[in-house]
């Protein structure tokens, strides 16, 4: 059995009129390998980005491939940009 991982990457920028809302800049959908998924969502990678000053929020849930990261939200250190990566798993 093979698992297909679909990544939906949403890039947001800060709304200049408010303090807490963001505006969608772009949405990209692509397929990633399980190796790319594990390197991106690795605990060491997340900790490294947190040390740079950004905010990393990880959401895990049960998938057909196991208990894995399904959503990764990254906010830049200056809080002006945010990237939301959502993973969908499909076993073929």
C-alpha positions as CSV (number, residue, x, y, z in Angstrom):
1,X,0.0,0.0,0.0
2,X,1.1,3.5,-0.8
3,X,0.2,6.7,0.9
4,X,-0.3,9.9,-1.1
5,X,0.2,13.1,0.9
6,X,-1.4,16.3,-0.4
7,X,-0.1,19.6,0.9
8,X,-2.2,22.7,0.8
9,X,0.0,25.7,1.6
10,X,-1.8,29.0,2.4
11,X,0.3,32.1,2.7
12,X,-1.2,35.0,4.6
13,X,-0.1,38.6,5.3
14,X,-1.1,40.9,8.1
15,X,-4.2,43.1,7.4
16,X,-2.9,46.7,7.8
17,X,-6.2,47.9,9.2
18,X,-6.4,45.5,12.2
19,X,-4.1,44.0,14.8
20,X,-5.1,40.3,14.6
21,X,-6.4,39.5,11.1
22,X,-4.6,38.2,8.0
23,X,-5.3,38.4,4.3
24,X,-4.8,35.4,2.0
25,X,-2.0,36.0,-0.5
26,X,-1.8,32.7,-2.2
27,X,-2.9,29.0,-1.9
28,X,-0.8,26.2,-3.4
29,X,-1.7,22.5,-3.6
30,X,1.0,19.9,-4.2
31,X,2.0,16.3,-3.5
32,X,4.8,15.6,-1.1
33,X,6.6,12.4,-0.2
34,X,6.5,10.9,3.2
35,X,10.2,11.9,3.6
36,X,9.5,15.6,2.8
37,X,6.6,15.5,5.3
38,X,8.7,14.0,8.1
39,X,11.5,16.5,7.5
40,X,9.2,19.5,7.5
41,X,7.2,18.4,10.6
42,X,10.2,16.9,12.5
43,X,10.4,18.1,16.2
44,X,14.0,19.3,15.6
45,X,12.9,21.4,12.6
46,X,10.0,23.0,14.6
47,X,12.2,23.7,17.6
48,X,14.8,25.4,15.2
49,X,12.2,27.7,13.8
50,X,10.9,28.6,17.3
51,X,14.5,29.5,18.3
52,X,14.6,31.9,15.4
53,X,11.8,33.8,17.0
54,X,8.8,32.6,15.0
55,X,5.8,30.8,16.2
56,X,5.2,27.2,15.2
57,X,2.0,25.4,16.0
58,X,1.6,21.7,15.3
59,X,-1.7,19.8,15.1
60,X,-1.6,16.0,15.0
61,X,-4.5,13.6,14.3
62,X,-5.1,10.1,13.4
63,X,-4.7,9.4,9.6
64,X,-4.6,6.3,7.5
65,X,-0.8,6.4,7.9
66,X,-0.9,6.7,11.7
67,X,-0.9,9.5,14.2
68,X,0.9,12.3,12.2
69,X,1.0,16.0,11.8
70,X,-1.9,17.2,9.7
71,X,-1.6,21.0,10.2
72,X,1.5,23.2,10.7
73,X,1.1,26.9,11.3
74,X,4.2,29.1,11.0
75,X,4.2,32.8,11.9
76,X,7.2,35.0,11.2
77,X,9.2,36.7,14.0
78,X,7.8,40.1,13.1
79,X,4.2,38.7,13.0
80,X,3.6,40.1,9.5
81,X,3.3,36.8,7.6
82,X,1.8,33.4,8.3
83,X,2.0,30.1,6.5
84,X,-0.5,27.3,7.1
85,X,0.4,23.9,5.8
86,X,-2.4,21.3,5.8
87,X,-1.6,17.7,5.0
88,X,-4.2,15.2,3.7
89,X,-3.4,11.5,3.6
90,X,-4.8,9.0,1.2
91,X,-3.9,5.3,1.1
92,X,-3.9,3.7,-2.4
